[in-house]
Amino acid sequence: MRDSAAPRGLGWLGFFGRPFHENSLTGRVVMSQAPLSVTTLFTACLVLAFFPEVFDSPLFVAFLVSQLVIMSLCFLVPWDRMPYTSFLLIPLLDFVSIGLGREGGQDSLTGLSLLAAFPVIWLCASGYYPQTSRWLSFVGPLAIIWVPLFIRGDVSGPSLAKAMLIPLMMLGIGISVSVLTQSMMRQQRTLEEKDLQLQAGLEKSMRQEALLNTILETVHVGVLAVDADGHDILMNRKQRANHTLATPPDIEDPNESQLLVFAADRTTMVPVGDRPVRRAVLGQTFTDNLVFLGAGTAQRAISTSARAMKDPDGNFAGSVIVFSDVTDLVDALAAKDDFVSSVSHEFRTPLTSILGYVELLLSDGPDEEQRQPLEIVKRNSERLLTLVSDLLASRNGQLLMKPNAVDVADLVRASISAAQPRADATGVVLETDVPARLEGRVDGARISQVLDNLVSNAIKYSPDGGNVAVSLTREDGFLKCTVSDTGMGMTPADQAEVFTKFFRTSNVRRTAIPGVGLGLPISKAIVEAHGGTIDVESKLGQGTTFTFRVPV
């Protein structure tokens, strides 16, 4: 029998205190028979009190005894070991028993035929054989009334028709109960299917949650998720360690403004509004924002990135902030800068001496054969000394500028002229778009250095020939110079690093093109020292364009 079937509709009360569907099959059979048995008991009491003579009828006594036997069968028969729907014999036996009671007590009690409603409801509410149950809901009550008539021989049209009302009523009850039962069964199946889907979805969500938690607890980066109001909704193990690191020793549960969050100098506290978590709560998106957490020897360098979360309507719903410990990288970069600074200092002294002696030799008036190699030594020594000075200046974050009125157009033409022999040797065509004169207040030597670097790179990174175009214009109070080539080009990742010291693109590293990766960083430092900007646009295999702007 199905869990919610057999004798499904008669008992919402528990059997021995349990819900109907949680009882055994025997329990459910007993509960389904119980209403008729209880009604029979009350009927016997009424008859005993007001119509004791009815007990003289063998048929009425047979009715009572049969009801007792039927209830005993409900208890004693092992229904779970019987053929599955064999319990439906009980309501069929009830029809016979009710027929005996009606025939034996009809002179004293009216309405005994209505007891047929109990087996009718049981049959139709069971959910099994719905068509047969509906027919039985009419035929059973009709047999209760007609069979005695046929036995007595009182078979006439009026006597048969007079008994039709109760079977028709039972048929209506049976159809109604059957329809309701079928509808409930369909709803139950739907609910069971949805329940299975919900359970599957819940299990999947739990597995995904467990996987996410495992990943978050495993990764060596701090992860913090906050809602739109700034409340923490997720924090992994590493981030809890970061939070502990930033907690002042004298404050047990600090707020955001009390955490030890320092700027790049490691001593200046970052204002609350500029701290990574606060910026993320305001909906800002950022990448590689460097801060220092903690104080003293335990202080760590942390690179922070944040991405906003959106709800289905596109409204801000919070942010996820990632904290990456980059202390080792920062220390390595600092060590590299210290090494460059130390080596540069070591180079400067001998170079200065070389230049001094070369100038002394040149001042003695050597002949032409001796002067030429001395000039070469001087020029290259000066170039190397300038490079060393630039390394030191960029290491210290400053370059000394000596601006004065300069014809920048003439600087561009001089740079093009100096690069022409190399361009001819590699098959590169140099093109210029420069006005006859364009003055600006700049450090002429430094701007020439920038132009030489950009034009030299454009030729160098066009190994198979091509075009290099240089243009100079005045735009909104700025001098704008553009150097474009049709050479190797760069990937977006290379463009993001192109102004980093000692960086060389992946394409260049696979070739024999010489270089140390200092020209562009120094050029950027020179342009920024003038209060200007320098940008790059490139497509791999299609060429590169550098544009710098400096105030007039």
C-alpha positions in Angstrom: 0.0 0.0 0.0 1.3 3.5 -0.8 2.4 5.5 2.2 -0.5 7.9 1.9 -3.0 5.6 0.4 -5.1 2.7 1.9 -7.6 3.8 3.8 -6.3 7.2 3.1 -9.0 9.6 3.7 -10.7 8.7 6.9 -8.2 9.4 9.5 -6.3 12.6 10.0 -6.0 11.6 13.7 -3.0 9.6 14.6 -3.0 5.9 15.5 -1.5 5.6 18.9 -0.5 9.3 18.7 1.2 9.2 15.3 0.2 10.9 12.0 -2.0 8.6 9.8 0.6 8.1 7.0 3.3 7.1 9.5 1.3 4.1 10.8 1.8 0.6 9.6 -0.6 -0.8 7.1 -2.5 -2.6 9.8 -2.8 0.6 11.7 -4.2 2.4 8.7 -6.7 -0.3 8.0 -7.9 -0.1 11.6 -8.2 3.7 11.5 -10.2 3.5 8.3 -12.7 1.0 9.8 -12.9 2.7 13.1 -15.5 5.4 12.2 -18.0 2.7 11.2 -17.2 0.6 14.2 -17.7 3.5 16.6 -21.0 4.5 14.9 -22.2 0.9 15.2 -21.4 1.0 18.9 -23.4 4.1 19.4 -26.3 2.6 17.4 -26.3 -0.5 19.6 -26.4 1.7 22.7 -29.4 3.7 21.3 -31.2 0.5 20.4 -30.5 -1.0 23.8 -31.8 2.1 25.5 -35.0 2.8 23.5 -35.7 -0.2 21.3 -34.5 -3.3 23.2 -36.9 -5.5 21.3 -34.7 -5.0 18.2 -32.1 -7.4 19.8 -34.7 -10.1 19.2 -33.9 -9.8 15.5 -31.2 -12.3 14.4 -30.3 -10.1 11.5 -29.6 -7.1 13.8 -27.5 -9.3 16.1 -25.7 -10.6 13.1 -25.0 -7.0 12.1 -23.4 -6.3 15.4 -21.5 -9.5 15.5 -20.2 -9.1 11.9 -19.0 -5.6 12.7 -17.1 -7.0 15.7 -15.6 -9.7 13.5 -14.7 -7.2 10.7 -12.9 -5.0 13.2 -11.1 -8.0 14.6 -10.0 -8.9 11.1 -8.6 -5.4 10.7 -6.4 -6.0 13.8 -5.5 -9.7 13.3 -4.9 -10.1 9.5 -1.2 -9.5 8.6 -2.1 -7.1 5.8 1.5 -6.3 4.9 2.0 -10.0 3.9 -1.3 -10.2 2.0 -1.7 -9.2 -1.7 -1.3 -5.5 -1.8 -5.0 -4.2 -2.1 -6.6 -7.1 -0.3 -7.6 -4.7 2.5 -10.3 -3.4 0.2 -12.3 -6.6 1.1 -13.1 -4.9 4.4 -15.4 -2.2 2.9 -17.1 -4.8 0.7 -17.8 -6.9 3.8 -19.2 -3.7 5.4 -21.8 -3.5 2.7 -23.0 -7.0 3.6 -22.9 -6.2 7.3 -24.9 -2.9 6.9 -27.5 -4.8 4.8 -28.1 -7.2 7.7 -28.4 -4.3 10.2 -30.8 -2.4 8.0 -33.0 -5.4 7.4 -33.0 -6.4 11.1 -33.6 -3.0 12.6 -35.6 -1.0 10.0 -38.9 -1.2 12.0 -37.2 0.7 14.9 -34.4 2.8 13.5 -34.4 4.7 10.2 -31.4 5.8 8.3 -29.3 2.7 8.9 -28.7 2.6 5.1 -26.7 5.8 5.5 -24.0 3.8 7.2 -23.0 2.7 3.7 -21.4 6.1 3.4 -18.4 4.8 5.4 -17.4 2.0 3.1 -18.2 4.2 0.1 -15.8 6.8 1.3 -13.2 4.2 2.2 -13.3 2.7 -1.3 -13.2 6.0 -3.2 -10.6 7.6 -0.9 -8.2 4.7 -1.2 -7.1 5.9 -4.6 -7.2 2.4 -6.1 -9.4 1.3 -8.9 -11.2 4.6 -9.1 -13.8 3.6 -11.8 -14.7 0.4 -10.0 -14.9 2.2 -6.6 -17.4 4.7 -8.1 -19.6 1.9 -9.5 -19.5 0.1 -6.1 -20.5 3.3 -4.3 -23.8 3.0 -6.2 -24.2 -0.7 -6.5 -23.3 -1.5 -2.9 -26.0 0.7 -1.3 -28.4 -0.3 -4.0 -27.8 -4.0 -3.1 -28.4 -3.3 0.6 -31.9 -2.1 -0.3 -32.8 -4.2 -3.3 -31.5 -7.7 -2.3 -34.0 -7.9 0.6 -36.8 -6.9 -1.7 -36.0 -9.6 -4.2 -35.7 -12.2 -1.3 -39.1 -11.2 0.0 -40.5 -11.1 -3.6 -41.6 -7.5 -3.3 -40.4 -6.6 -6.7 -42.5 -3.8 -8.1 -41.7 -0.6 -9.9 -42.7 1.7 -7.0 -40.8 -0.4 -4.3 -37.7 -0.5 -6.4 -37.8 3.2 -7.4 -38.5 4.3 -3.8 -35.1 3.0 -2.8 -33.1 4.9 -5.5 -32.4 8.1 -3.6 -29.9 6.7 -1.1 -27.8 4.8 -3.7 -27.7 8.0 -5.8 -26.6 10.0 -2.8 -23.9 7.5 -2.1 -22.8 7.7 -5.8 -22.5 11.5 -5.5 -20.5 11.1 -2.3 -18.3 8.5 -4.0 -17.6 10.6 -7.1 -16.9 13.7 -5.0 -14.5 11.8 -2.7 -12.8 10.1 -5.7 -12.3 13.4 -7.6 -10.9 15.0 -4.4 -8.6 12.1 -3.8 -7.3 12.0 -7.3 -6.7 15.7 -7.1 -4.9 15.4 -3.8 -2.8 12.5 -5.2 -1.7 14.6 -8.2 -0.9 17.5 -5.9 1.0 15.2 -3.6 3.0 13.8 -6.5 3.7 17.3 -7.7 4.8 18.2 -4.2 7.0 15.1 -3.9 8.6 15.9 -7.2 9.3 19.5 -6.1 10.5 18.2 -2.8 13.0 15.9 -4.6 14.1 18.8 -6.8 14.5 21.0 -3.7 16.4 18.3 -1.9 18.7 17.8 -5.0 19.2 21.6 -5.2 19.9 21.8 -1.5 22.4 19.0 -1.7 24.1 20.7 -4.7 24.2 24.0 -2.9 25.6 22.4 0.2 28.3 20.6 -1.9 29.1 23.9 -3.7 29.2 25.7 -0.3 31.6 23.1 1.1 33.8 23.3 -2.0 33.8 27.2 -1.8 34.7 27.1 1.9 37.4 24.6 1.3 38.9 26.7 -1.5 38.7 29.9 0.5 40.3 28.3 3.5 43.1 26.8 1.3 44.1 29.8 -0.8 47.0 31.9 0.5 45.2 35.2 -0.1 42.7 37.0 2.2 39.2 37.1 1.0 36.6 39.4 2.5 33.0 39.9 1.3 30.8 42.8 2.6 27.2 43.7 2.0 26.0 47.1 0.8 26.0 48.4 4.4 29.6 47.4 5.0 28.9 44.4 7.2 31.1 41.3 6.9 29.4 38.4 5.3 32.4 36.2 4.6 36.0 36.1 5.8 38.5 33.3 5.2 41.3 32.1 7.4 44.0 34.2 5.8 42.0 37.4 6.0 41.3 36.7 9.7 45.1 36.5 10.2 45.4 39.8 8.3 42.8 41.4 10.5 44.6 40.2 13.6 47.9 41.6 12.2 46.2 45.1 11.7 44.6 45.1 15.2 46.3 47.5 17.6 47.6 45.6 20.7 45.5 47.7 23.1 42.2 47.4 21.3 40.4 44.0 21.4 37.7 44.7 18.7 38.8 47.7 16.6 36.7 49.4 14.0 37.9 50.2 10.5 39.4 53.6 11.5 41.4 52.0 14.3 43.1 49.3 12.3 46.8 49.7 11.6 46.8 50.4 7.8 49.7 52.4 6.5 50.6 54.0 3.1 53.7 53.2 0.9 56.1 54.9 3.3 55.0 52.4 6.0 54.5 55.1 8.6 51.6 57.3 7.4 48.2 56.0 8.4 45.9 55.7 5.4 42.8 58.0 5.8 39.6 56.0 6.5 38.0 57.1 3.3 41.0 55.8 1.3 41.2 52.4 2.9 40.5 49.4 0.7 37.4 48.1 2.6 35.8 51.6 2.8 36.4 52.2 -0.9 34.9 48.8 -1.7 31.8 49.6 0.5 31.4 52.8 -1.6 31.2 50.6 -4.7 34.6 51.4 -6.1 36.5 48.9 -8.2 40.3 48.9 -8.0 43.3 46.6 -8.6 46.7 46.3 -6.9 46.2 49.0 -4.3 49.3 48.6 -2.0 49.0 49.1 1.7 51.0 48.0 4.8 49.2 46.2 7.7 50.6 46.1 11.2 53.6 47.8 12.7 57.2 47.0 13.5 58.9 43.9 12.3 55.6 42.1 11.8 54.4 44.6 9.2 53.4 43.1 5.9 52.9 44.6 2.4 49.4 43.8 1.1 48.1 44.3 -2.5 44.3 44.8 -2.4 41.8 44.5 -5.2 38.0 44.9 -5.1 35.0 44.1 -7.3 31.4 45.1 -6.7 28.5 42.7 -6.6 25.2 43.5 -8.2 21.7 42.2 -7.4 19.3 41.0 -10.3 18.2 44.6 -10.7 21.7 45.9 -11.2 21.8 47.6 -7.8 25.0 47.6 -5.6 24.8 44.6 -3.3 28.2 44.6 -1.7 31.8 43.9 -2.7 34.5 41.2 -2.6 38.0 42.4 -1.5 41.1 40.3 -2.0 44.2 40.8 0.1 47.5 39.4 -1.3 50.7 39.4 0.7 53.4 40.8 -1.5 55.9 41.5 1.2 58.6 39.3 -0.4 58.1 41.0 -3.8 58.3 44.5 -2.3 61.4 43.6 -0.4 62.9 42.1 -3.6 62.2 45.2 -5.6 63.7 47.4 -2.8 66.8 45.1 -2.8 67.0 45.5 -6.6 66.8 49.2 -6.4 69.4 49.3 -3.7 71.7 47.1 -5.9 71.2 49.4 -8.9 71.9 52.4 -6.7 75.0 50.9 -5.3 76.4 49.8 -8.7 75.6 53.2 -10.2 77.5 54.9 -7.4 80.4 52.6 -8.0 80.3 53.4 -11.8 80.1 57.2 -11.3 83.5 57.7 -9.7 85.7 55.9 -12.4 83.6 57.5 -15.2 84.2 60.9 -13.8 87.9 60.2 -13.7 87.9 58.9 -17.3 86.1 62.0 -18.5 88.5 64.3 -16.6 91.6 62.7 -18.1 90.0 62.6 -21.6 89.2 66.3 -21.4 92.7 67.0 -20.2 94.2 65.1 -23.2 91.9 67.0 -25.5 92.9 70.4 -24.0 96.6 69.6 -24.9 95.7 69.9 -28.6 96.3 66.4 -29.9 96.6 65.9 -33.6 93.6 64.8 -35.7 94.5 61.1 -35.6 94.5 61.2 -31.8 91.5 63.5 -31.4 89.0 61.2 -33.1 89.3 58.3 -30.7 89.4 60.6 -27.7 86.2 62.2 -28.9 84.6 58.8 -29.1 85.8 57.9 -25.6 84.4 61.2 -24.3 81.0 60.8 -26.0 80.5 57.3 -24.8 81.7 58.1 -21.3 79.3 61.1 -21.1 76.5 58.9 -22.4 77.3 56.2 -19.8 77.6 58.8 -17.0 74.2 60.3 -18.0 72.7 56.8 -17.9 74.2 56.2 -14.4 72.9 59.6 -13.2 69.4 58.8 -14.6 69.4 55.4 -12.8 70.3 57.2 -9.5 67.7 59.9 -10.1 64.9 57.4 -11.0 65.9 55.3 -8.0 65.4 58.4 -5.8 62.2 59.2 -7.6 63.3 62.6 -8.9 65.0 64.0 -12.0 66.5 67.5 -12.1 65.1 69.6 -14.9 66.5 72.8 -16.3 63.7 74.3 -18.4 64.3 77.1 -20.8 62.9 78.4 -24.1 63.6 75.8 -26.7 62.5 75.2 -30.3 61.0 71.7 -29.8 60.5 71.3 -33.6 64.2 71.6 -34.1 64.8 69.0 -31.4 62.5 66.6 -33.3 64.3 67.2 -36.6 67.7 66.7 -34.8 66.5 63.3 -33.4 65.2 62.2 -36.8 68.5 63.2 -38.4 70.6 61.3 -35.9 68.4 58.2 -36.4 68.4 58.3 -40.2 71.5 56.2 -40.8 70.2 53.3 -38.6 66.8 53.6 -40.3 68.4 53.3 -43.7 70.4 50.3 -42.6 67.2 48.4 -41.5 64.9 49.5 -44.3 62.7 51.7 -42.1 61.2 54.9 -43.7 61.1 57.9 -41.4 58.3 60.3 -41.8 57.8 63.6 -40.0 55.0 66.1 -39.5 56.6 68.9 -37.7 55.9 72.7 -37.9 58.8 75.0 -38.9 59.0 76.3 -35.4 57.3 75.4 -32.1 58.7 76.8 -28.9 58.2 75.5 -25.4 59.8 75.9 -22.0 61.4 72.6 -21.4 64.7 71.0 -20.6 66.0 70.6 -24.2 68.6 67.9 -23.4 66.0 65.8 -21.5 63.3 66.1 -24.2 65.9 65.1 -26.8 66.7 62.1 -24.7 63.0 61.1 -24.7 62.8 61.7 -28.5 65.9 59.6 -29.1 64.6 56.8 -26.9 61.2 56.7 -28.7 62.5 57.0 -32.2 65.3 54.5 -31.5 62.8 52.0 -30.1 60.5 52.5 -33.1 63.3 51.6 -35.5 64.7 48.8 -33.3 61.3 47.1 -33.0 60.7 47.2 -36.7 63.3 44.6 -37.7 61.7 43.8 -41.0 61.4 47.4 -42.1 58.3 49.5 -42.2 57.3 53.1 -41.4 58.1 55.3 -38.4 56.1 58.5 -38.2 56.9 61.4 -35.8 54.5 64.3 -35.4 54.5 67.4 -33.2 51.6 69.7 -32.5 50.4 72.2 -29.9 47.1 71.2 -28.3 45.3 72.9 -25.4 48.4 74.4 -23.8 50.5 71.3 -24.3 53.1 70.1 -26.7 52.0 66.8 -28.1 54.5 64.5 -29.8 53.5 61.2 -31.3 55.9 58.4 -32.5 54.3 55.6 -34.4 55.7 52.5 -36.0 54.4 49.5 -38.0 56.6 47.0 -36.2 56.2 44.1 -33.8 53.6 45.6 -31.5 52.7 44.4 -28.0 50.1 42.4 -26.1 47.8 44.2 -23.6 49.7 42.5 -20.8 53.0 43.9 -22.1 51.6 47.4 -22.5 50.7 47.4 -18.8 54.3 46.8 -17.9 56.1 48.7 -20.6 57.2 51.6 -18.3 58.5 49.2 -15.6 62.3 49.3 -15.1 64.2 46.4 -16.7 61.0 45.1 -18.4 61.2 43.7 -21.9 58.3 42.4 -23.8 57.9 38.6 -24.5 58.4 39.1 -28.2 61.6 41.1 -27.7 63.0 38.5 -25.3 62.6 35.8 -28.0 64.7 37.9 -30.4 68.3 39.1 -30.4 67.3 42.8 -30.2 69.6 44.3 -27.5 68.4 46.4 -24.6 68.1 46.5 -20.8 64.6 47.9 -20.3 65.5 51.4 -19.0 64.8 53.7 -21.9 61.0 53.9 -21.5 61.0 54.2 -17.6 63.6 57.0 -17.8 61.5 58.7 -20.6 58.4 58.5 -18.5 60.3 60.0 -15.5 61.5 62.9 -17.7 58.0 63.6 -19.1 56.4 63.5 -15.6 59.1 65.7 -14.2 58.0 68.3 -16.8 54.4 67.9 -15.5 53.3 65.9 -18.5 52.1 62.4 -19.4 53.1 59.6 -21.7 50.8 56.9 -23.1 51.1 53.8 -25.3 48.7 52.2 -27.8 49.7 48.9 -29.5 48.4 45.8 -31.3 50.5 42.7 -31.6 51.9 42.4 -35.1 50.5 45.8 -36.2 52.7 48.4 -34.5 52.9 50.8 -31.6 52.2 54.4 -30.9 53.8 56.4 -28.1 52.4 59.9 -27.3 53.8 62.3 -24.7 52.4 65.7 -23.7 54.3 68.4 -21.8 53.0 71.9 -20.8 54.2 74.6 -23.1 
